[in-house]
Amino acid sequence: MVMVIIAGHIDLSVGSVAAFAGIVVATSMQSWHFPWPLAILFGLFVGVLIGAWQGFWVAYVGVPAFIVTLAGMLIFRGGNQVIGNANTVPVPQGFTTIGAGYLPEVGPNTGYNNLTLLLGLVVAVAVAVKELRSRRVQEGMGTSRPPAWVSTVKVVLLDAVVVCASLLFAGGRTGTSLPVSGIILGVLVLFYSFVTGNTIFGRHIYPVGGNRLAAELSGVNSRGVNSW
């Protein structure tokens, strides 16, 4: 959704599409007896098809994204009701764990969830390493860098937030820790950050959303298609 907004568009159907893909996944497990990993892949495939279909009308036909996704919101909201019939669909325990599960308890009894603490430590170290690498890149390019104390304060504050959050999650109610859904969210954030910052596709999104002249200079036309 962030990339859609950066490109200067809007997606009103994102909630309806997510609900439609979710009911398709649940139905495929209950009625078609798909294993839950295969059902998830099937749901992602359905989402890709829907995105490609709506993207076709926006990028190639030229219909404004507001109109296309407004129609999609109504269509897939109705599809969700037709397939699910407004009923709760039971799903396997393995699938439930993804949305409502927590990291398991491992190692010695420390009064905290050890995996959550370990994950927090990894994130804290990664924050410091990222800041050091950023300063080295700036030095190598000959660009101006903030004073060392600014970077130090930045790392200390961010790591303090990470450590406090890790302790809160790790020392929560008995049998709970960091939710599995939180880990999935973190992985998706890292993935999309890499795509937007380190790939040609991601770099093209910014000029397309900035202005038409910048898009043309980057080799991307107004429809977001590489013209080189």
Backbone as CSV, one residue per row, in Angstrom:
resi,resn,N_x,N_y,N_z,CA_x,CA_y,CA_z,C_x,C_y,C_z
1,MET,0.819,-1.193,0.000,0.000,0.000,0.000,0.867,1.263,0.000
2,VAL,1.989,1.213,0.721,2.890,2.356,0.749,3.422,2.652,-0.648
3,MET,3.814,1.614,-1.371,4.343,1.818,-2.716,3.275,2.359,-3.657
4,VAL,2.033,1.933,-3.469,0.934,2.449,-4.294,0.758,3.941,-4.054
5,ILE,0.812,4.363,-2.794,0.645,5.776,-2.467,1.822,6.592,-2.983
6,ILE,3.048,6.053,-2.836,4.223,6.762,-3.343,4.125,6.993,-4.842
7,ALA,3.566,6.027,-5.555,3.423,6.147,-7.008,2.311,7.109,-7.405
8,GLY,1.615,7.687,-6.416,0.594,8.676,-6.719,-0.788,8.103,-6.922
9,HIS,-1.027,6.875,-6.455,-2.330,6.231,-6.613,-2.916,5.912,-5.240
10,ILE,-4.054,5.243,-5.247,-4.712,4.833,-4.021,-5.380,3.479,-4.276
11,ASP,-5.461,2.661,-3.247,-6.120,1.359,-3.365,-7.212,1.270,-2.312
12,LEU,-8.443,1.453,-2.730,-9.582,1.383,-1.813,-10.023,-0.051,-1.549
13,SER,-9.509,-0.987,-2.334,-9.981,-2.375,-2.246,-9.100,-3.252,-1.382
14,VAL,-8.067,-2.678,-0.738,-7.089,-3.520,-0.064,-7.729,-4.355,1.038
15,GLY,-8.651,-3.788,1.807,-9.305,-4.553,2.861,-10.198,-5.653,2.315
16,SER,-10.966,-5.333,1.273,-11.861,-6.325,0.677,-11.078,-7.451,0.012
17,VAL,-9.969,-7.098,-0.641,-9.141,-8.132,-1.269,-8.518,-9.037,-0.219
18,ALA,-8.046,-8.456,0.887,-7.471,-9.267,1.964,-8.513,-10.213,2.540
19,ALA,-9.745,-9.713,2.740,-10.809,-10.573,3.262,-11.172,-11.664,2.260
20,PHE,-11.217,-11.310,0.978,-11.553,-12.293,-0.048,-10.491,-13.384,-0.123
21,ALA,-9.210,-12.974,-0.135,-8.133,-13.973,-0.168,-8.159,-14.835,1.086
22,GLY,-8.488,-14.234,2.241,-8.549,-14.997,3.482,-9.629,-16.051,3.465
23,ILE,-10.821,-15.693,2.960,-11.901,-16.680,2.926,-11.617,-17.765,1.893
24,VAL,-10.900,-17.397,0.817,-10.497,-18.412,-0.166,-9.531,-19.409,0.470
25,VAL,-8.576,-18.902,1.253,-7.619,-19.774,1.941,-8.352,-20.694,2.915
26,ALA,-9.250,-20.137,3.726,-9.972,-20.950,4.711,-10.841,-21.999,4.026
27,THR,-11.515,-21.602,2.960,-12.378,-22.550,2.246,-11.558,-23.649,1.579
28,SER,-10.395,-23.297,1.058,-9.559,-24.312,0.402,-9.076,-25.354,1.405
29,MET,-8.884,-24.956,2.659,-8.472,-25.927,3.680,-9.641,-26.778,4.151
30,GLN,-10.812,-26.167,4.298,-11.959,-26.911,4.811,-12.626,-27.771,3.739
31,SER,-12.912,-27.196,2.587,-13.700,-27.885,1.563,-12.854,-28.666,0.571
32,TRP,-11.660,-28.136,0.261,-10.818,-28.787,-0.733,-9.676,-29.559,-0.099
33,HIS,-9.582,-29.501,1.211,-8.604,-30.278,1.989,-7.163,-29.971,1.586
34,PHE,-6.883,-28.689,1.305,-5.505,-28.273,1.041,-4.731,-28.263,2.361
35,PRO,-3.481,-28.727,2.365,-2.627,-28.477,3.543,-2.462,-26.969,3.724
36,TRP,-2.325,-26.506,4.991,-2.330,-25.053,5.201,-1.175,-24.322,4.512
37,PRO,0.038,-24.908,4.369,1.058,-24.169,3.598,0.658,-23.971,2.137
38,LEU,0.051,-25.027,1.537,-0.391,-24.908,0.145,-1.542,-23.914,0.033
39,ALA,-2.414,-23.892,1.028,-3.532,-22.954,1.023,-3.037,-21.514,1.074
40,ILE,-1.989,-21.271,1.848,-1.422,-19.915,1.918,-0.860,-19.508,0.560
41,LEU,-0.128,-20.404,-0.083,0.404,-20.105,-1.413,-0.720,-19.847,-2.410
42,PHE,-1.776,-20.616,-2.281,-2.932,-20.418,-3.161,-3.558,-19.044,-2.933
43,GLY,-3.664,-18.635,-1.669,-4.195,-17.316,-1.355,-3.328,-16.199,-1.907
44,LEU,-1.995,-16.367,-1.824,-1.087,-15.376,-2.402,-1.249,-15.315,-3.915
45,PHE,-1.444,-16.463,-4.531,-1.662,-16.504,-5.988,-2.940,-15.765,-6.360
46,VAL,-3.981,-15.970,-5.587,-5.234,-15.252,-5.830,-5.023,-13.748,-5.696
47,GLY,-4.286,-13.339,-4.671,-3.996,-11.912,-4.491,-3.208,-11.329,-5.643
48,VAL,-2.243,-12.091,-6.164,-1.453,-11.628,-7.314,-2.338,-11.461,-8.545
49,LEU,-3.235,-12.411,-8.769,-4.141,-12.304,-9.917,-5.035,-11.068,-9.804
50,ILE,-5.550,-10.824,-8.617,-6.408,-9.659,-8.418,-5.617,-8.373,-8.634
51,GLY,-4.403,-8.322,-8.088,-3.567,-7.136,-8.270,-3.223,-6.901,-9.728
52,ALA,-2.907,-7.984,-10.454,-2.582,-7.846,-11.869,-3.795,-7.377,-12.669
53,TRP,-4.971,-7.888,-12.318,-6.193,-7.500,-13.032,-6.503,-6.020,-12.817
54,GLN,-6.450,-5.561,-11.583,-6.726,-4.154,-11.317,-5.617,-3.256,-11.862
55,GLY,-4.378,-3.732,-11.780,-3.263,-2.967,-12.325,-3.351,-2.803,-13.826
56,PHE,-3.896,-3.800,-14.509,-4.067,-3.705,-15.967,-4.964,-2.531,-16.334
57,TRP,-6.064,-2.360,-15.611,-6.989,-1.275,-15.921,-6.373,0.087,-15.619
58,VAL,-5.523,0.136,-14.613,-4.904,1.418,-14.254,-3.749,1.752,-15.196
59,ALA,-2.840,0.785,-15.405,-1.599,1.060,-16.135,-1.772,1.064,-17.643
60,TYR,-2.643,0.219,-18.187,-2.726,0.074,-19.631,-3.996,0.670,-20.235
61,VAL,-5.086,0.613,-19.505,-6.324,1.198,-20.024,-6.421,2.671,-19.652
62,GLY,-5.824,3.029,-18.494,-5.816,4.429,-18.086,-6.968,4.835,-17.197
63,VAL,-7.689,3.865,-16.634,-8.766,4.196,-15.704,-8.138,4.611,-14.373
64,PRO,-8.583,5.693,-13.760,-7.994,6.114,-12.477,-8.088,5.015,-11.425
65,ALA,-7.037,4.908,-10.633,-6.990,3.863,-9.618,-8.127,3.991,-8.615
66,PHE,-8.558,5.219,-8.355,-9.677,5.425,-7.424,-10.922,4.694,-7.910
67,ILE,-11.217,4.791,-9.215,-12.410,4.158,-9.775,-12.256,2.640,-9.799
68,VAL,-11.088,2.169,-10.253,-10.861,0.732,-10.368,-10.950,0.050,-9.008
69,THR,-10.282,0.612,-8.030,-10.248,-0.044,-6.720,-11.553,0.148,-5.949
70,LEU,-12.306,1.217,-6.255,-13.626,1.361,-5.651,-14.551,0.247,-6.138
71,ALA,-14.486,-0.021,-7.449,-15.259,-1.143,-7.992,-14.764,-2.464,-7.407
72,GLY,-13.433,-2.598,-7.289,-12.884,-3.818,-6.709,-13.310,-4.013,-5.267
73,MET,-13.391,-2.931,-4.511,-13.833,-3.037,-3.123,-15.228,-3.643,-3.041
74,LEU,-16.137,-3.184,-3.900,-17.502,-3.698,-3.888,-17.569,-5.132,-4.394
75,ILE,-16.802,-5.420,-5.449,-16.828,-6.765,-6.033,-16.318,-7.804,-5.044
76,PHE,-15.157,-7.539,-4.450,-14.542,-8.566,-3.595,-15.171,-8.610,-2.207
77,ARG,-15.798,-7.510,-1.783,-16.580,-7.586,-0.553,-17.776,-8.516,-0.767
78,GLY,-18.403,-8.389,-1.933,-19.497,-9.307,-2.252,-19.019,-10.734,-2.417
79,GLY,-17.844,-10.902,-3.054,-17.294,-12.254,-3.205,-16.995,-12.910,-1.876
80,ASN,-16.544,-12.122,-0.924,-16.286,-12.639,0.416,-17.562,-13.168,1.048
81,GLN,-18.670,-12.440,0.868,-19.944,-12.881,1.442,-20.486,-14.117,0.719
82,VAL,-20.287,-14.164,-0.590,-20.787,-15.309,-1.357,-20.060,-16.591,-0.970
83,ILE,-18.725,-16.532,-0.893,-17.944,-17.726,-0.586,-18.096,-18.121,0.879
84,GLY,-17.985,-17.151,1.776,-18.054,-17.463,3.200,-19.449,-17.564,3.752
85,ASN,-20.433,-16.985,3.048,-21.830,-17.031,3.484,-21.991,-16.480,4.905
86,ALA,-21.123,-15.509,5.258,-21.168,-14.856,6.573,-21.001,-15.837,7.724
87,ASN,-20.328,-16.955,7.474,-20.097,-17.955,8.513,-18.627,-18.015,8.898
88,THR,-18.360,-18.520,10.099,-16.984,-18.759,10.530,-16.503,-20.083,9.977
89,VAL,-15.344,-20.068,9.333,-14.792,-21.285,8.723,-13.671,-21.806,9.617
90,PRO,-13.796,-23.008,10.169,-12.720,-23.559,11.008,-11.476,-23.873,10.191
91,VAL,-10.312,-23.628,10.790,-9.035,-23.862,10.106,-8.131,-24.695,11.007
92,PRO,-7.101,-25.348,10.444,-6.192,-26.168,11.250,-5.410,-25.349,12.272
93,GLN,-4.900,-26.039,13.295,-4.153,-25.379,14.358,-2.887,-24.715,13.828
94,GLY,-2.221,-25.352,12.877,-1.000,-24.774,12.324,-1.244,-23.426,11.689
95,PHE,-2.370,-23.279,11.022,-2.704,-22.006,10.402,-3.087,-20.971,11.455
96,THR,-3.794,-21.402,12.494,-4.185,-20.489,13.569,-2.965,-19.911,14.273
97,THR,-1.905,-20.709,14.386,-0.696,-20.257,15.070,-0.080,-19.038,14.391
98,ILE,-0.222,-18.945,13.081,0.360,-17.818,12.352,-0.246,-16.499,12.810
99,GLY,-1.556,-16.486,13.009,-2.217,-15.247,13.384,-2.364,-15.035,14.874
100,ALA,-2.395,-16.128,15.651,-2.654,-15.997,17.086,-1.604,-16.684,17.947
101,GLY,-0.504,-17.148,17.345,0.516,-17.865,18.102,1.617,-16.959,18.608
102,TYR,2.448,-17.513,19.481,3.570,-16.793,20.071,4.828,-17.646,19.965
103,LEU,5.974,-17.005,20.124,7.228,-17.759,20.106,7.245,-18.753,21.260
104,PRO,7.745,-19.956,21.026,7.751,-20.969,22.085,8.813,-20.692,23.143
105,GLU,8.696,-21.376,24.263,9.678,-21.283,25.330,10.817,-22.271,25.063
106,VAL,12.041,-21.783,25.059,13.213,-22.652,24.875,14.287,-22.237,25.876
107,GLY,15.197,-23.161,26.162,16.326,-22.848,27.027,15.950,-22.793,28.490
108,PRO,16.857,-22.289,29.312,16.636,-22.249,30.770,15.527,-21.270,31.146
109,ASN,14.994,-21.466,32.340,13.922,-20.601,32.846,14.529,-19.311,33.395
110,THR,14.390,-18.229,32.642,14.945,-16.941,33.048,13.866,-15.966,33.516
111,GLY,12.624,-16.410,33.474,11.530,-15.511,33.781,11.065,-14.717,32.583
112,TYR,11.777,-14.871,31.473,11.419,-14.206,30.224,11.426,-15.249,29.105
113,ASN,10.810,-14.883,27.987,10.884,-15.741,26.807,12.234,-15.538,26.141
114,ASN,13.052,-16.575,26.124,14.433,-16.448,25.655,14.529,-16.094,24.171
115,LEU,13.637,-16.646,23.354,13.682,-16.338,21.924,13.370,-14.863,21.668
116,THR,12.435,-14.313,22.439,12.108,-12.897,22.283,13.292,-12.023,22.673
117,LEU,13.966,-12.385,23.774,15.149,-11.635,24.184,16.253,-11.719,23.141
118,LEU,16.455,-12.917,22.588,17.480,-13.091,21.566,17.167,-12.271,20.326
119,LEU,15.902,-12.275,19.921,15.510,-11.496,18.753,15.716,-10.008,19.003
120,GLY,15.384,-9.550,20.211,15.608,-8.146,20.544,17.075,-7.780,20.500
121,LEU,17.942,-8.696,20.977,19.385,-8.446,20.936,19.885,-8.340,19.503
122,VAL,19.391,-9.220,18.642,19.791,-9.185,17.229,19.379,-7.868,16.587
123,VAL,18.169,-7.414,16.863,17.691,-6.149,16.293,18.516,-4.980,16.809
124,ALA,18.843,-4.989,18.109,19.640,-3.896,18.684,21.018,-3.824,18.042
125,VAL,21.641,-4.975,17.835,22.948,-5.000,17.182,22.825,-4.548,15.727
126,ALA,21.757,-4.964,15.056,21.559,-4.590,13.659,21.399,-3.081,13.508
127,VAL,20.734,-2.437,14.466,20.568,-0.976,14.420,21.932,-0.289,14.478
128,ALA,22.800,-0.754,15.388,24.127,-0.155,15.515,24.971,-0.400,14.269
129,VAL,24.920,-1.614,13.741,25.701,-1.945,12.538,25.230,-1.123,11.349
130,LYS,23.912,-0.963,11.221,23.371,-0.182,10.099,23.847,1.266,10.167
131,GLU,23.876,1.837,11.352,24.339,3.220,11.486,25.820,3.340,11.147
132,LEU,26.638,2.360,11.579,28.062,2.379,11.248,28.282,2.253,9.749
133,ARG,27.554,1.359,9.107,27.689,1.185,7.665,27.262,2.446,6.922
134,SER,26.217,3.093,7.403,25.758,4.319,6.761,26.829,5.401,6.837
135,ARG,27.512,5.519,7.973,28.568,6.525,8.112,29.765,6.192,7.217
136,ARG,30.084,4.908,7.081,31.198,4.516,6.223,30.885,4.804,4.757
137,VAL,29.646,4.561,4.352,29.250,4.847,2.974,29.334,6.346,2.706
138,GLN,28.846,7.139,3.646,28.916,8.590,3.487,30.364,9.073,3.415
139,GLU,31.224,8.452,4.221,32.639,8.816,4.184,33.256,8.451,2.844
140,GLY,32.937,7.266,2.343,33.495,6.838,1.068,33.021,7.694,-0.097
141,MET,31.797,8.225,-0.009,31.260,9.064,-1.076,31.695,10.512,-0.930
142,GLY,32.315,10.842,0.195,32.765,12.201,0.405,31.661,13.171,0.771
143,THR,30.523,12.667,1.205,29.423,13.537,1.595,29.549,13.912,3.070
144,SER,28.811,14.936,3.451,28.863,15.376,4.846,28.180,14.363,5.746
145,ARG,28.728,14.195,6.933,28.170,13.265,7.912,27.783,14.022,9.171
146,PRO,26.755,13.547,9.873,26.429,14.168,11.164,27.540,13.881,12.164
147,PRO,27.684,14.705,13.192,28.708,14.439,14.208,28.538,13.063,14.828
148,ALA,29.638,12.523,15.318,29.604,11.180,15.895,28.630,11.097,17.068
149,TRP,28.533,12.182,17.850,27.646,12.123,19.008,26.180,12.019,18.590
150,VAL,25.840,12.578,17.429,24.465,12.472,16.936,24.128,11.019,16.612
151,SER,25.046,10.343,15.912,24.833,8.931,15.599,24.773,8.088,16.869
152,THR,25.615,8.410,17.840,25.632,7.664,19.095,24.310,7.799,19.840
153,VAL,23.831,9.037,19.950,22.547,9.266,20.627,21.412,8.555,19.889
154,LYS,21.454,8.615,18.560,20.428,7.955,17.755,20.399,6.453,18.028
155,VAL,21.571,5.812,18.016,21.652,4.373,18.246,21.211,4.030,19.669
156,VAL,21.653,4.814,20.640,21.288,4.537,22.035,19.784,4.628,22.231
157,LEU,19.156,5.648,21.688,17.712,5.806,21.848,16.938,4.681,21.161
158,LEU,17.335,4.359,19.921,16.647,3.284,19.203,16.829,1.945,19.904
159,ASP,18.053,1.666,20.364,18.301,0.410,21.066,17.553,0.362,22.400
160,ALA,17.402,1.507,23.051,16.641,1.545,24.301,15.185,1.167,24.049
161,VAL,14.624,1.670,22.952,13.249,1.309,22.595,13.140,-0.181,22.302
162,VAL,14.117,-0.713,21.549,14.099,-2.138,21.204,14.205,-3.001,22.455
163,VAL,15.111,-2.649,23.369,15.302,-3.429,24.589,14.053,-3.379,25.466
164,CYS,13.471,-2.190,25.617,12.255,-2.070,26.440,11.107,-2.879,25.845
165,ALA,10.948,-2.799,24.525,9.884,-3.565,23.873,10.122,-5.067,24.024
166,SER,11.382,-5.502,23.904,11.705,-6.921,24.043,11.389,-7.421,25.450
167,LEU,11.734,-6.618,26.450,11.448,-7.021,27.833,9.946,-7.076,28.099
168,LEU,9.205,-6.134,27.524,7.755,-6.139,27.716,7.113,-7.364,27.078
169,PHE,7.540,-7.670,25.858,6.989,-8.850,25.186,7.442,-10.139,25.868
170,ALA,8.716,-10.205,26.223,9.264,-11.446,26.795,8.749,-11.713,28.194
171,GLY,8.378,-10.687,28.928,7.904,-10.883,30.295,6.420,-10.707,30.431
172,GLY,5.678,-10.997,29.372,4.232,-10.820,29.391,3.530,-11.908,30.164
173,ARG,2.286,-12.119,29.829,1.488,-13.122,30.534,2.114,-14.497,30.367
174,THR,1.800,-15.380,31.278,2.364,-16.734,31.251,2.022,-17.424,29.932
175,GLY,3.041,-17.957,29.306,2.838,-18.689,28.062,2.799,-17.822,26.824
176,THR,3.032,-16.522,26.976,3.012,-15.649,25.803,4.372,-15.002,25.618
177,SER,4.576,-14.482,24.434,5.840,-13.818,24.112,5.565,-12.942,22.902
178,LEU,6.562,-12.764,22.061,6.369,-11.986,20.845,5.432,-12.738,19.904
179,PRO,4.366,-12.102,19.406,3.449,-12.801,18.485,4.150,-13.184,17.183
180,VAL,3.758,-14.318,16.635,4.298,-14.754,15.350,3.949,-13.748,14.260
181,SER,2.757,-13.156,14.348,2.362,-12.158,13.356,3.283,-10.947,13.374
182,GLY,3.833,-10.612,14.543,4.780,-9.501,14.625,6.064,-9.796,13.876
183,ILE,6.519,-11.051,13.954,7.720,-11.444,13.214,7.461,-11.387,11.709
184,ILE,6.291,-11.852,11.293,5.941,-11.794,9.875,5.905,-10.351,9.398
185,LEU,5.336,-9.462,10.214,5.300,-8.044,9.864,6.708,-7.479,9.715
186,GLY,7.604,-7.833,10.630,8.977,-7.354,10.551,9.680,-7.828,9.294
187,VAL,9.457,-9.087,8.929,10.073,-9.633,7.711,9.550,-8.895,6.479
188,LEU,8.247,-8.614,6.456,7.671,-7.896,5.313,8.215,-6.474,5.216
189,VAL,8.384,-5.813,6.360,8.944,-4.463,6.358,10.359,-4.474,5.787
190,LEU,11.171,-5.441,6.214,12.534,-5.539,5.698,12.541,-5.837,4.203
191,PHE,11.644,-6.722,3.782,11.579,-7.092,2.372,11.218,-5.891,1.507
192,TYR,10.172,-5.162,1.887,9.744,-4.026,1.077,10.735,-2.868,1.175
193,SER,11.411,-2.751,2.300,12.466,-1.733,2.393,13.586,-2.038,1.422
194,PHE,13.935,-3.310,1.306,14.966,-3.704,0.344,14.501,-3.451,-1.084
195,VAL,13.246,-3.810,-1.386,12.731,-3.634,-2.743,12.730,-2.169,-3.143
196,THR,12.236,-1.293,-2.261,12.141,0.125,-2.610,13.490,0.832,-2.614
197,GLY,14.449,0.342,-1.835,15.726,1.033,-1.726,16.870,0.437,-2.508
198,ASN,16.737,-0.837,-2.944,17.888,-1.508,-3.550,17.585,-2.199,-4.863
199,THR,16.431,-1.949,-5.449,16.110,-2.566,-6.741,15.706,-1.501,-7.750
200,ILE,15.827,-1.842,-9.032,15.438,-0.912,-10.096,13.945,-0.618,-10.012
201,PHE,13.154,-1.651,-9.769,11.708,-1.469,-9.642,11.374,-0.484,-8.531
202,GLY,12.020,-0.639,-7.392,11.753,0.242,-6.268,12.171,1.674,-6.549
203,ARG,13.323,1.848,-7.205,13.789,3.190,-7.532,12.856,3.892,-8.516
204,HIS,12.220,3.132,-9.410,11.327,3.727,-10.389,10.037,4.224,-9.747
205,ILE,9.656,3.637,-8.617,8.403,4.035,-7.970,8.451,5.494,-7.546
206,TYR,9.597,5.934,-7.031,9.698,7.291,-6.509,9.570,8.357,-7.591
207,PRO,10.295,8.249,-8.728,10.095,9.276,-9.759,8.709,9.259,-10.370
208,VAL,8.088,8.064,-10.479,6.735,8.007,-11.021,5.784,8.788,-10.139
209,GLY,5.934,8.647,-8.823,5.071,9.375,-7.910,5.469,10.817,-7.730
210,GLY,6.721,11.172,-8.076,7.176,12.543,-7.900,6.596,13.479,-8.938
211,ASN,6.973,13.308,-10.184,6.403,14.109,-11.272,6.735,13.419,-12.596
212,ARG,6.008,13.791,-13.619,6.144,13.112,-14.913,7.525,13.326,-15.520
213,LEU,8.092,14.537,-15.363,9.402,14.820,-15.938,10.459,13.913,-15.319
214,ALA,10.429,13.758,-13.991,11.390,12.880,-13.331,11.216,11.443,-13.787
215,ALA,9.978,11.046,-13.995,9.723,9.684,-14.473,10.306,9.470,-15.853
216,GLU,10.133,10.479,-16.728,10.666,10.336,-18.075,12.190,10.312,-18.076
217,LEU,12.805,11.121,-17.210,14.260,11.141,-17.140,14.808,9.823,-16.605
218,SER,14.024,9.122,-15.801,14.480,7.843,-15.245,14.171,6.681,-16.174
219,GLY,13.529,6.959,-17.311,13.207,5.897,-18.250,11.897,5.222,-17.968
220,VAL,11.008,5.865,-17.192,9.705,5.296,-16.879,8.655,6.253,-17.388
221,ASN,7.697,5.747,-18.158,6.656,6.624,-18.655,5.571,6.819,-17.619
222,SER,4.547,7.598,-17.939,3.532,7.973,-16.964,2.709,6.797,-16.487
223,ARG,2.732,5.658,-17.189,1.991,4.494,-16.750,2.832,3.585,-15.864
224,GLY,4.076,3.962,-15.610,4.920,3.152,-14.751,5.608,2.040,-15.470
225,VAL,5.681,2.096,-16.824,6.304,1.043,-17.616,7.646,1.530,-18.119
226,ASN,8.674,0.716,-17.972,10.002,1.104,-18.423,9.990,1.310,-19.928
227,SER,10.439,2.507,-20.352,10.407,2.825,-21.783,11.753,2.621,-22.464
228,TRP,12.739,2.136,-21.720,14.044,1.899,-22.346,14.025,0.629,-23.175
